[in-house]
Amino acid sequence: AARGDGTPDFALARRDSKTSNEDVKRLLELIEEVGRPTEIGIAFTEAFERILANEYAPFWVDEDSVKLSVSFTVAFGNELTPRIDISHKIRSREMTRKEVEWARRCPGMQPYAGMLDVFQGAA
């Protein structure tokens, strides 16, 4: 389906046991599009954000969010709510050296530089 402006529209939904191998294959292909600045990438990312915000994030607790990578938490921080966003991750668990280095290089993480210094060690 397409939106009024012609861009693709996706609706992600849980499937029952009748999910086919083709369904899984297509989903895995689409996951690679998350965050890409293409029509499909934008549409799929928006659909993923909707399901994340509506079906998962409201019920997550610290034990769930600790399993999320730093890059995932940064990318979808708005949908995760302040209780499990990147600020929480920085304050509540030890990040790997690679994660800290990535966060320091990421332009969107500049507001968190001081927090990284305090909770993850100064560079």
ABEGO torsion letter per residue (X at the ends): XBBAAGBBBBBBBBBBAABBAAAAAAAAAAAAABGBBBAAAAAAAAAAAAAAAAAAAAABBAAAAAABBAAAAAAAAAAAEAAABAAAAAAABBBBAAAAAAAAABAAAAAAAAAAAAAAEBX
